[in-house]
Amino acid sequence: MCTNAMSIALRHVKIIARLGDMSEHDEPVDELVRTTVRNCLLAMQAAGAEAADAAEIIEELLQHELELLPLEKEKFRHVLEAAHLHAEYLVVSDRKFLH
């Protein structure tokens, strides 16, 4: 695993977590989440990670965040789940975004 890719993913997951906090205050963050995921995957690829590996890294980090999140933070959970799904979507359906 590329350590640069991991540090890139960690920074982007922190951004996504901040967006999750914003969503708890009813701020619209959907487009920001999708853009952050796409930028994360592109940056990891630029650092040498393969598209599938980059998606796996961010998906694992997002899953870890979900496991730590209290159940009552429903909107935050939705943001993390949406980010996870968008990463999968970009790799499986829209490879053009990642090349």
Secondary structure, DSSP 8 states (H G I E B T S, - for coil): --HHHHHHHHHHHHHHHHHHHHHTTT---HHHHHHHHHHHHHHHHHTT--HHHHHHHHHHHHHHHHHHS-TT-HHHHHHHHHHHHHHHHHHHT-GGGG-
